[in-house]
Structure formats: structure tokens, C-alpha cells
Amino acid sequence: MKKQFLLYLSMVIFIFTSWETAQANNEIHINWREIRTPEPLEDFSFYEKGDGFSVGSDGAQFAFTKSKDGFTFNDQRIQPPYYKHRDMTAVSMVGEDAYIFGKHFPYGKMERQMFNDKYSGYGFTFHEVDPVRYPHLLFNDSAVQVLDKGKKYVWAVGEKGLISRVTPATENSTWKEIVQSNGNNWTSNNLLSVFAIGKSVWTVGEKGAILTSIDEGKTWKTVKAGTVDNLHSIWFLSEKEGWISGENGILLKTVDGGKSWNQISLDISNTISNMYFMDRDNGFLTVDKSGVYYTNDGGFHWTKVHSNPNNTYKAIDKNSLNEVWILQNNQSFLATSDFDMTQTGPYGHRDVFKTTLGNEQIAALTKERILNGFNGYFRPADTFTRAETVTVLSKLVSFTEQGSIPYTDVKPGDWYGKPIGLLSTAGIVKGFEDGSFRPTSAITLEQFSKILYETDRYLGRDVEVQNINAFKELYRNAEHISSWALNGMAYAYEQGYLEGLELTNLQPNVPLKRRDAAVVIYNYHNQ
């Protein structure tokens, strides 16, 4: 009763503060180091490991490389002085070539030069754009789009609705301004950020401007943002799930490929200038005049992990070593190696960190070989499958019957064939009406709970639910539970199998992540 009361109290508090606080978990700590830049910079991008390219005002361009003593910045400033007063504002890397954009500097390509297999600098090719169409326009951001068959574009956006692209695949890259048939730009608002994923290109800007194209820029669709605030950054995790941030703490999220955007209420009032997501769990926000915020649960909670009321932030990027770099105040980088995936950490996997939810449970279960990873990685943000669920339970429960496989999509030779046969014969799991089991489909929270309920009943345990109405009151998503799974979920909750999950954020019929599945399995194994 005491446990139930405390859990009830914590859930009630969370219901009132969900999406209302950006600092829900004060235990998260990230180690940062500061790297000074030789001159003021506006943007940077990585091409390999810790090496990258940066651009700034007055023609500043630096390639930075790792060295024994830290980082070396190699001045790649263009000569002659004709380029001196051209401010560089955006850079994107395609392989080892840097594509540079700016004011009075529409497009430049820097090709990395090698001498005897050693880095020797960059050679430059300049591509001028019609100065009549671009009298004084400023590019604000750029992004790389990779299409089928190796086709690529580098997109750039800027003032007065400027949208342009170049084709890096050819030796003489072509420049194309994206305009309507009447010669006008698709919007007159200044565009501040661009992102490309799959066939889609997205750009956002001032006065709530959101534009998208799925036909290589031939046509653009305006999407309603529900706000007139300036939007500063856009990021997509997949073609379905994406984020937009802006001034006054604006944070928008889509889960339907941008058809609709829902505003997330956070305790942030300043401009969210940039964002970066490493995967569906781990992401960063930079908030001007405030600090850096981090989430380890897909954006449900945000924790301030670096504070500076005087900072402005220009860009975020991650290199192949999983180091996150943030350009602050144009003159230094914040960098962290806390997400380094080059070596196995204390939790047994390269991608399980001290900030990963369920890290202790993951470490314990893999040590006992109840759960397995993938060549050193656990993939905590991936979904847990029906086959994995059944296989794990076959390790925790002793079965006396010989199993048989009644499903059309499961064969005896499959790695999950025997476990599925055992649990099916025991009456713990069932397939679907079409005769399939769908072993590679993701397991949902309600399916998992139902299987645990049936497992305990098979073992002869008392599976009577004590107070199903109390559970329905506590779990605000209870109305979405399928009728066949309600008893199972209420039972799993009462037994403590779901302890440690953010239940208020978990829908019962949404695929369960591997790190959440680890928490449930650990609870069940250690009941």
C-alpha cells in the first residue's frame, strides 16, 4: 500500500508537470571541454573523426584536425584579397569537400588536398551567382540531401525566401535558385534553417515560416506552424518524426511526417537556436542567454547540462567518434566525449552511457546473458521484437512440454523457433488471425504485460488483480489499452514489473524500446 501511494503521488505530480519543466532530472551530468577558435566563426561541419571545416566573418575559413595536443586550426583563407570582406555563414561537408555559403559569397567549394597520404590543405573552386538576383542576400544555413543511386544536393537558404541548391556529384557543379514559375521566391520571409531527409527538404524561418518539398524543389508546400514566432532550427530523426525550435522557447514536434506540428510547452522563454538528436532518445537544445539542454528520453524531459546566461549558440554537430560539439559566442567550441562509441563503457556496450535510461538493468541482463547486444552495441532506442520477448522468457522459465510451432511465418530452424513453440504450447503467447506470429514485429507495452501475466498464470501464481480501478486512475493512458490486455497491464503494474518506466509518456499500443524492455525484464527477473 505504501509503495502504491508513493507511486500514485509521483504520478499525480508528473501529470501536472509533464512538458512543463525542462529540468526534470537533475542527476544528469555531462563533461564539457572548451576549445578556443583562432577567429570568430559562424558555422562548422565534420567530415571524419574529429576533423572538420569551419567558416566565419571576413573570409575566415579553418580546417581543424586532431593532434596530440588537442586541435590544430589550419587557415584556409582564400587568396587573393578579392574575397577578404566576404562573410562566410554556412558550410556543409560532402565527403571531404566543403561547400561554403555566405553574404557576397553565394557558393564556394573547398576540395581537400593530399600529399603523400598526408593532409596538405584545401584547394578552392569558386562558383559565382548572378549578382543582379543576389545583390546583398545572406545565406543562413545549408544541408546535404542524399537521394537514390548516389544522387546528392547541397541546399542553402537565406534572406527574403532564398532557396538554392548545388549538385556536388559533377565536376562542374551547377547552381540553381528555387523560384516559382512567375520568378518569385516561395516566401518573402527570411529562412533560417534547412534539413533534408530522404526525398523531403524542409526549411523554416521568420514569422513561423515552414516550407517543404518532395520533388527536388520543383514545388513547395507551406505548412501551418500555429505560431508567428521566428523559427530558428529544424531536425528530423526519421521521415516521420521531427522537431522545430524557435524564439520564446518554441518547440514543435511531428510524428506524422510534418502533416501536423504540436507545440511542446517547456519552461524556457529564450530562443532555442539549435538542436541535434543522436538517436530517438538522446538530443540537445541550445538556448541563447541560458545554456545547453539534454534529453535522454526522446524529448519528454529536458535537463540543463551547461549554463551560461551570456552565451549565444551558432551550430551543433557530431563527429564519427560520437563527440558532440557546440559553437558558442562565435569564438569557442563546447565539446563532450561522454557519448564516445569507440570503446565499450562501464555498461557493457558502446552505445549505453551514464545518461542512458535503464543502463544498470541493461548491464546486469547482458552480464547474465539474458539479453544480447549487436557486435558491441545494444541499440537502446531501437524497438524490442516479439521474437526477442519470447526468447528472453524461455531463458527465465522452465517448460516441461515439448513445444510445437503452429505459425506460418516461424520455422523450427529459426533462432526464435524453439522459444515460440514452447510458449505457444504452454498457452502463454498466441498468434494472429491470419495464422502468423510476426516474430520481427515490435512488441508493445500491453502485449508485453499480457505475456508476463500469462507466464505467471502458467507458473501457478495468483494473478488476480487487486484494484483495477485504481490502476485506471493512475495510468492516464488507460483508455487506450485494448480490452484483452487491461487485466495484464494492471497485474504487471501491481507486481512492480513496470516500475522505472515513465508510464505517463508510454502509450500501451506503441512499440517498446529495447531500453524500456530491459527495465521490465529486469524487474520480472528480480521479483
C-alpha positions as CSV (number, residue, x, y, z in Angstrom):
1,M,0.0,0.0,0.0
2,K,2.8,2.4,0.8
3,K,4.5,1.7,-2.5
4,Q,1.3,2.2,-4.3
5,F,0.6,5.5,-2.5
6,L,4.1,6.9,-3.3
7,L,3.8,5.8,-6.9
8,Y,0.4,7.4,-7.1
9,L,1.7,10.7,-5.6
10,S,4.7,10.8,-8.0
11,M,2.4,10.1,-11.0
12,V,0.0,12.9,-10.0
13,I,2.8,15.3,-9.7
14,F,4.1,14.3,-13.1
15,I,0.8,14.7,-14.7
16,F,0.7,18.4,-13.7
17,T,4.4,19.0,-14.7
18,S,4.7,16.9,-17.8
19,W,6.0,19.1,-20.6
20,E,6.0,21.9,-18.1
21,T,9.6,21.5,-16.9
22,A,12.9,21.4,-18.7
23,Q,14.8,20.2,-15.7
24,A,13.1,17.0,-14.5
25,N,16.2,15.0,-13.9
26,N,18.9,16.9,-12.1
27,E,21.2,13.8,-11.8
28,I,22.3,14.1,-15.4
29,H,25.8,15.5,-15.7
30,I,27.8,15.9,-18.9
31,N,31.5,16.7,-19.0
32,W,32.4,19.5,-21.3
33,R,35.7,20.9,-22.5
34,E,36.2,24.3,-24.2
35,I,38.2,24.7,-27.4
36,R,39.1,28.2,-28.4
37,T,38.9,29.3,-32.1
38,P,41.5,31.4,-33.7
39,E,38.9,33.9,-35.1
40,P,35.2,34.4,-34.8
41,L,33.2,31.6,-36.6
42,E,29.7,31.2,-37.8
43,D,29.3,27.6,-38.7
44,F,31.2,24.3,-38.8
45,S,30.8,20.7,-40.1
46,F,32.7,17.4,-39.6
47,Y,33.9,15.2,-42.4
48,E,35.8,12.4,-40.4
49,K,36.6,11.5,-36.8
50,G,37.5,14.8,-35.1
51,D,38.4,16.7,-38.2
52,G,36.1,19.3,-39.7
53,F,35.8,22.7,-41.5
54,S,34.7,26.0,-40.1
55,V,33.8,29.4,-41.6
56,G,33.4,32.9,-40.3
57,S,33.4,36.6,-40.9
58,D,35.8,38.5,-43.1
59,G,36.5,35.4,-45.2
60,A,37.7,33.2,-42.3
61,Q,38.0,29.5,-43.1
62,F,39.7,26.9,-41.0
63,A,40.2,23.2,-41.3
64,F,40.6,21.8,-37.8
65,T,42.3,18.4,-37.1
66,K,43.0,16.4,-34.1
67,S,46.6,16.3,-32.8
68,K,48.4,15.1,-29.7
69,D,48.0,18.5,-28.0
70,G,44.3,18.8,-28.9
71,F,43.2,20.5,-32.1
72,T,45.1,22.3,-34.8
73,F,43.3,25.0,-36.8
74,N,44.7,25.4,-40.3
75,D,44.0,28.7,-42.0
76,Q,42.4,28.0,-45.4
77,R,41.5,31.7,-46.1
78,I,41.0,32.3,-49.8
79,Q,43.5,34.4,-51.7
80,P,43.8,36.9,-53.3
81,P,42.2,39.7,-51.1
82,Y,39.3,39.8,-53.5
83,Y,37.4,37.6,-51.1
84,K,38.5,39.4,-47.9
85,H,35.3,41.1,-46.9
86,R,33.0,38.2,-47.8
87,D,31.4,36.8,-44.7
88,M,31.0,33.0,-44.6
89,T,27.9,31.9,-42.8
90,A,27.2,28.2,-43.6
91,V,29.2,25.1,-44.5
92,S,28.2,21.6,-45.4
93,M,30.6,18.6,-45.9
94,V,30.2,16.1,-48.8
95,G,32.9,13.6,-48.3
96,E,36.0,15.7,-47.7
97,D,34.8,18.7,-49.8
98,A,33.4,21.8,-48.0
99,Y,30.5,23.7,-49.6
100,I,30.5,27.2,-48.3
101,F,27.8,29.9,-48.4
102,G,27.6,33.5,-47.1
103,K,27.0,37.1,-47.9
104,H,28.5,38.4,-51.1
105,F,29.7,34.8,-51.4
106,P,27.0,32.7,-52.8
107,Y,28.8,29.4,-53.2
108,G,32.3,28.0,-52.9
109,K,33.8,24.6,-53.0
110,M,36.9,23.7,-51.0
111,E,38.5,20.4,-52.0
112,R,40.8,18.6,-49.5
113,Q,44.2,18.2,-50.9
114,M,46.5,15.2,-50.1
115,F,50.3,14.9,-50.5
116,N,51.9,11.5,-49.9
117,D,48.8,10.4,-48.0
118,K,49.1,13.4,-45.7
119,Y,46.7,16.3,-45.3
120,S,48.1,19.4,-47.1
121,G,45.2,21.8,-47.2
122,Y,42.3,22.7,-49.4
123,G,42.1,23.8,-53.0
124,F,39.3,26.2,-53.9
125,T,36.8,26.4,-56.7
126,F,34.5,29.5,-56.8
127,H,31.1,29.4,-58.3
128,E,29.6,32.9,-58.8
129,V,25.9,33.5,-58.9
130,D,24.1,36.2,-60.9
131,P,24.8,39.4,-58.8
132,V,21.6,41.0,-60.1
133,R,19.4,38.4,-58.4
134,Y,21.6,38.3,-55.3
135,P,22.5,41.9,-54.6
136,H,23.2,41.6,-50.9
137,L,21.4,38.5,-49.8
138,L,22.7,36.4,-46.9
139,F,22.7,32.6,-46.7
140,N,21.9,31.4,-43.2
141,D,22.1,27.6,-43.4
142,S,22.8,24.6,-45.6
143,A,22.2,20.9,-45.7
144,V,23.1,17.8,-47.7
145,Q,20.4,15.6,-49.3
146,V,21.2,12.1,-50.4
147,L,18.8,10.5,-52.9
148,D,18.6,7.2,-54.7
149,K,21.5,5.9,-56.8
150,G,24.0,8.2,-55.1
151,K,22.4,11.4,-56.3
152,K,23.1,14.4,-54.0
153,Y,22.2,18.0,-53.5
154,V,23.5,20.7,-51.2
155,W,20.7,23.0,-50.2
156,A,21.1,26.6,-48.9
157,V,18.5,29.0,-47.6
158,G,18.7,32.7,-46.6
159,E,17.2,36.1,-46.7
160,K,13.9,37.0,-48.4
161,G,12.9,33.4,-49.0
162,L,16.1,32.5,-50.8
163,I,16.3,28.7,-51.5
164,S,19.1,27.4,-53.7
165,R,20.9,24.1,-54.4
166,V,24.0,22.8,-56.0
167,T,24.8,19.4,-57.3
168,P,28.1,18.1,-55.8
169,A,28.2,14.9,-57.9
170,T,29.5,16.6,-61.0
171,E,32.9,18.2,-61.6
172,N,31.4,21.5,-62.6
173,S,28.6,21.7,-60.0
174,T,25.6,23.5,-61.2
175,W,23.8,26.2,-59.1
176,K,20.0,26.5,-59.2
177,E,17.8,29.1,-57.5
178,I,14.5,27.7,-56.5
179,V,11.7,30.0,-57.6
180,Q,8.1,29.8,-58.6
181,S,7.0,29.9,-62.3
182,N,6.4,33.6,-62.1
183,G,10.0,34.2,-61.0
184,N,9.2,35.0,-57.3
185,N,10.5,33.2,-54.3
186,W,8.2,30.8,-52.5
187,T,8.1,33.1,-49.4
188,S,9.3,36.6,-48.7
189,N,10.3,35.7,-45.1
190,N,13.9,35.2,-44.2
191,L,14.7,31.5,-44.0
192,L,17.0,30.4,-41.1
193,S,17.4,26.6,-41.2
194,V,17.2,23.8,-43.7
195,F,17.1,20.0,-43.3
196,A,17.0,17.2,-45.8
197,I,15.9,13.6,-45.2
198,G,15.0,11.0,-47.8
199,K,13.1,12.8,-50.7
200,S,12.0,15.6,-48.4
201,V,13.6,19.0,-47.9
202,W,12.3,21.2,-45.1
203,T,13.1,24.9,-44.3
204,V,11.9,27.2,-41.5
205,G,12.3,30.9,-40.8
206,E,10.8,34.1,-39.6
207,K,7.1,34.7,-38.8
208,G,6.5,30.9,-38.4
209,A,7.5,30.1,-41.9
210,I,7.6,26.3,-42.7
211,L,8.2,25.1,-46.3
212,T,8.7,21.6,-47.6
213,S,9.3,19.9,-51.0
214,I,9.4,16.3,-52.1
215,D,10.2,16.8,-55.8
216,E,13.8,18.2,-55.6
217,G,12.5,21.7,-55.2
218,K,10.1,22.0,-58.2
219,T,7.2,22.7,-55.9
220,W,7.0,23.8,-52.2
221,K,4.2,23.4,-49.8
222,T,3.6,25.9,-46.9
223,V,2.8,24.2,-43.6
224,K,1.0,26.0,-40.8
225,A,3.1,26.3,-37.7
226,G,0.5,27.6,-35.3
227,T,2.8,30.4,-34.3
228,V,4.2,33.7,-35.8
229,D,7.4,33.5,-33.8
230,N,10.6,33.1,-35.7
231,L,11.7,29.5,-36.2
232,H,15.4,29.0,-36.0
233,S,16.1,25.3,-36.3
234,I,14.6,22.1,-37.8
235,W,15.7,18.5,-37.3
236,F,14.3,15.2,-38.4
237,L,15.0,11.8,-36.7
238,S,13.2,9.9,-39.4
239,E,10.9,10.7,-42.3
240,K,8.0,10.7,-39.7
241,E,9.5,12.2,-36.6
242,G,10.9,15.7,-36.5
243,W,11.4,18.9,-34.4
244,I,11.3,22.6,-34.9
245,S,12.6,25.2,-32.4
246,G,12.5,29.0,-32.3
247,E,12.2,32.1,-30.2
248,N,10.3,32.4,-27.0
249,G,11.0,28.8,-26.2
250,I,9.1,27.5,-29.1
251,L,9.5,23.7,-29.6
252,L,7.3,21.9,-32.1
253,K,7.2,18.1,-32.8
254,T,5.7,16.0,-35.6
255,V,5.2,12.2,-35.7
256,D,3.4,12.1,-39.0
257,G,6.0,13.4,-41.4
258,G,5.2,17.0,-40.9
259,K,1.4,16.9,-41.7
260,S,0.8,18.3,-38.2
261,W,3.0,20.0,-35.7
262,N,2.3,20.1,-31.9
263,Q,3.8,22.6,-29.6
264,I,5.7,21.3,-26.6
265,S,5.4,23.5,-23.5
266,L,8.7,23.9,-21.8
267,D,9.9,26.1,-19.0
268,I,12.1,28.1,-21.5
269,S,11.4,31.6,-22.6
270,N,14.6,32.4,-24.6
271,T,15.3,31.5,-28.2
272,I,16.0,27.8,-28.8
273,S,18.6,28.5,-31.5
274,N,19.8,24.9,-32.5
275,M,19.1,21.3,-31.8
276,Y,20.8,17.9,-32.5
277,F,19.5,14.4,-32.0
278,M,21.9,11.5,-31.9
279,D,19.0,9.0,-31.9
280,R,15.4,8.8,-30.8
281,D,16.5,9.1,-27.1
282,N,19.4,11.4,-26.9
283,G,19.3,15.0,-28.1
284,F,20.5,18.6,-27.3
285,L,18.9,22.0,-27.4
286,T,20.9,25.2,-27.3
287,V,19.1,28.1,-25.7
288,D,20.5,31.6,-26.2
289,K,21.3,33.5,-22.9
290,S,20.6,30.4,-20.9
291,G,22.5,27.2,-21.7
292,V,22.5,23.7,-23.2
293,Y,19.7,21.3,-22.5
294,Y,19.8,17.5,-23.0
295,T,17.1,14.8,-23.2
296,N,17.7,11.0,-22.8
297,D,14.1,10.0,-23.2
298,G,13.1,11.3,-26.6
299,G,12.2,14.8,-25.5
300,F,9.8,14.1,-22.7
301,H,12.3,15.7,-20.2
302,W,15.0,18.3,-20.8
303,T,17.8,18.9,-18.3
304,K,20.1,21.9,-18.4
305,V,23.6,20.4,-18.7
306,H,25.6,23.6,-19.3
307,S,24.7,27.0,-18.1
308,N,25.8,30.4,-19.3
309,P,23.4,33.4,-19.3
310,N,25.7,35.3,-21.7
311,N,26.0,32.7,-24.4
312,T,24.6,32.6,-27.9
313,Y,24.9,29.4,-29.9
314,K,25.6,29.1,-33.6
315,A,25.8,25.4,-34.5
316,I,25.9,21.8,-33.2
317,D,27.4,18.8,-34.9
318,K,28.6,15.3,-34.1
319,N,31.7,13.6,-35.5
320,S,32.1,9.9,-36.2
321,L,33.6,9.4,-32.7
322,N,30.2,10.5,-31.3
323,E,31.7,13.6,-29.8
324,V,29.2,16.5,-29.7
325,W,30.5,20.0,-30.5
326,I,28.6,23.2,-30.0
327,L,29.8,26.6,-31.3
328,Q,29.2,29.3,-28.7
329,N,29.6,33.1,-29.0
330,N,31.4,32.6,-32.3
331,Q,34.7,32.2,-30.6
332,S,34.9,28.8,-28.9
333,F,33.5,25.2,-29.0
334,L,31.9,23.2,-26.2
335,A,32.8,19.6,-26.8
336,T,31.9,16.4,-24.9
337,S,33.2,12.8,-25.3
338,D,30.6,11.4,-22.9
339,F,28.9,9.6,-25.9
340,D,32.1,8.1,-27.3
341,M,31.3,4.9,-29.0
342,T,34.8,3.8,-30.0
343,Q,35.1,1.7,-26.8
344,T,32.9,-0.3,-24.5
345,G,31.9,1.7,-21.5
346,P,31.0,0.6,-17.9
347,Y,27.6,-0.7,-19.0
348,G,28.9,-3.3,-21.4
349,H,28.0,-1.6,-24.7
350,R,29.5,1.2,-26.8
351,D,26.1,3.0,-27.1
352,V,25.0,2.7,-23.4
353,F,26.2,5.7,-21.5
354,K,25.8,7.0,-18.0
355,T,22.8,9.1,-19.3
356,T,21.0,6.1,-20.9
357,L,17.8,5.2,-19.2
358,G,17.9,1.6,-18.0
359,N,21.7,1.5,-18.2
360,E,22.1,-0.5,-14.9
361,Q,19.4,-3.0,-16.0
362,I,21.0,-3.4,-19.4
363,A,24.4,-4.1,-17.9
364,A,23.0,-6.6,-15.4
365,L,21.0,-8.6,-18.0
366,T,23.7,-8.7,-20.6
367,K,26.2,-9.9,-18.0
368,E,23.8,-12.8,-17.2
369,R,23.4,-13.3,-21.0
370,I,19.6,-12.8,-20.7
371,L,19.8,-10.0,-23.2
372,N,22.3,-9.7,-26.1
373,G,23.8,-6.8,-28.0
374,F,24.9,-6.4,-31.6
375,N,28.7,-6.5,-32.0
376,G,29.3,-4.3,-29.0
377,Y,26.2,-2.2,-29.3
378,F,22.9,-2.5,-27.6
379,R,20.8,-0.1,-29.7
380,P,18.7,1.1,-26.7
381,A,16.4,3.3,-28.8
382,D,15.5,0.5,-31.2
383,T,12.3,-1.4,-30.7
384,F,12.1,-4.8,-29.0
385,T,10.6,-7.5,-31.1
386,R,8.1,-10.2,-30.3
387,A,10.7,-12.9,-31.0
388,E,13.2,-11.3,-28.6
389,T,10.4,-11.2,-25.9
390,V,9.6,-14.8,-26.2
391,T,13.3,-15.8,-26.4
392,V,14.1,-13.9,-23.1
393,L,11.2,-15.6,-21.3
394,S,12.3,-19.0,-22.4
395,K,15.6,-18.3,-20.6
396,L,13.7,-17.3,-17.3
397,V,11.1,-20.1,-17.2
398,S,11.5,-23.9,-17.2
399,F,9.0,-25.6,-19.5
400,T,8.0,-29.3,-19.2
401,E,6.1,-29.6,-22.5
402,Q,7.8,-30.1,-25.9
403,G,6.8,-27.2,-28.0
404,S,5.3,-27.2,-31.4
405,I,5.1,-24.3,-33.9
406,P,1.6,-23.6,-35.3
407,Y,2.5,-20.4,-37.2
408,T,3.1,-19.9,-40.9
409,D,6.0,-17.4,-40.5
410,V,8.0,-19.4,-38.0
411,K,10.3,-22.3,-38.8
412,P,12.0,-24.8,-36.5
413,G,15.4,-23.7,-37.7
414,D,14.8,-20.0,-36.8
415,W,16.7,-18.8,-33.8
416,Y,13.4,-17.9,-32.2
417,G,11.6,-21.1,-33.4
418,K,12.0,-23.2,-30.3
419,P,11.1,-20.4,-27.8
420,I,8.0,-19.5,-29.7
421,G,7.0,-23.2,-29.9
422,L,7.5,-23.6,-26.1
423,L,5.5,-20.6,-25.1
424,S,2.8,-21.2,-27.6
425,T,2.3,-24.8,-26.4
426,A,2.2,-23.5,-22.8
427,G,-0.6,-21.1,-23.8
428,I,1.4,-18.0,-22.9
429,V,1.5,-16.5,-26.4
430,K,-0.8,-16.6,-29.4
431,G,-0.5,-15.6,-33.0
432,F,-2.8,-13.6,-35.2
433,E,-6.0,-14.5,-37.1
434,D,-4.1,-15.0,-40.3
435,G,-2.0,-17.8,-38.8
436,S,1.1,-15.7,-38.4
437,F,3.2,-14.8,-35.3
438,R,5.0,-11.8,-36.8
439,P,8.2,-12.5,-34.8
440,T,10.1,-9.5,-36.2
441,S,7.3,-7.0,-35.3
442,A,7.9,-4.8,-32.4
443,I,6.3,-5.7,-29.1
444,T,4.0,-3.2,-27.4
445,L,3.7,-2.4,-23.7
446,E,0.3,-4.0,-23.5
447,Q,1.4,-7.2,-25.3
448,F,4.5,-7.5,-23.1
449,S,2.4,-7.1,-19.9
450,K,-0.2,-9.6,-21.2
451,I,2.6,-12.2,-21.8
452,L,4.0,-11.7,-18.3
453,Y,0.5,-12.1,-16.9
454,E,0.1,-15.4,-18.8
455,T,3.6,-16.6,-17.8
456,D,2.8,-16.1,-14.1
457,R,-0.5,-17.9,-14.5
458,Y,1.3,-20.8,-16.2
459,L,3.7,-20.9,-13.2
460,G,0.7,-21.2,-10.9
461,R,1.0,-17.8,-9.3
462,D,-2.0,-15.8,-8.1
463,V,-2.7,-13.4,-11.0
464,E,-5.9,-11.8,-9.6
465,V,-5.8,-8.0,-10.0
466,Q,-6.3,-6.3,-6.6
467,N,-7.7,-2.9,-7.8
468,I,-8.1,-2.4,-11.5
469,N,-10.0,0.9,-11.0
470,A,-7.0,2.4,-9.1
471,F,-4.7,1.4,-11.9
472,K,-7.0,3.0,-14.5
473,E,-7.0,6.2,-12.4
474,L,-3.2,6.2,-12.1
475,Y,-2.3,5.4,-15.7
476,R,-3.6,8.3,-17.7
477,N,-3.4,6.4,-21.0
478,A,-5.5,3.5,-19.6
479,E,-8.3,4.4,-22.0
480,H,-6.1,3.3,-24.9
481,I,-5.5,-0.2,-23.5
482,S,-7.0,-2.9,-25.6
483,S,-9.8,-4.8,-23.7
484,W,-7.9,-8.1,-23.9
485,A,-4.8,-6.5,-22.3
486,L,-6.3,-4.5,-19.4
487,N,-6.0,-7.2,-16.8
488,G,-2.5,-8.0,-17.9
489,M,-1.3,-4.4,-17.6
490,A,-3.0,-3.8,-14.3
491,Y,-1.4,-7.0,-13.0
492,A,2.1,-6.1,-14.3
493,Y,1.8,-2.7,-12.7
494,E,0.7,-4.1,-9.3
495,Q,3.6,-6.6,-9.3
496,G,6.1,-3.9,-9.9
497,Y,7.1,-5.2,-13.3
498,L,6.6,-1.7,-14.8
499,E,8.5,0.2,-12.1
500,G,11.0,2.5,-13.5
501,L,9.1,3.3,-16.7
502,E,7.8,6.7,-17.5
503,L,4.2,5.4,-17.7
504,T,2.7,8.8,-18.3
505,N,4.7,9.0,-21.5
506,L,4.2,5.5,-22.7
507,Q,1.2,4.5,-24.8
508,P,0.1,0.9,-24.3
509,N,-0.1,0.1,-28.0
510,V,3.2,1.9,-29.1
511,P,6.3,-0.2,-29.8
512,L,8.5,-0.7,-26.7
513,K,12.1,0.4,-26.9
514,R,14.9,-2.0,-26.1
515,R,16.0,0.0,-23.0
516,D,12.4,0.0,-21.7
517,A,12.1,-3.7,-22.3
518,A,15.3,-4.2,-20.3
519,V,13.8,-2.4,-17.3
520,V,10.7,-4.6,-17.4
521,I,12.7,-7.8,-17.9
522,Y,15.0,-6.9,-15.0
523,N,12.0,-6.2,-12.7
524,Y,10.4,-9.6,-13.7
525,H,13.7,-11.5,-13.2
526,N,14.4,-9.9,-9.8
527,Q,10.9,-10.1,-8.4
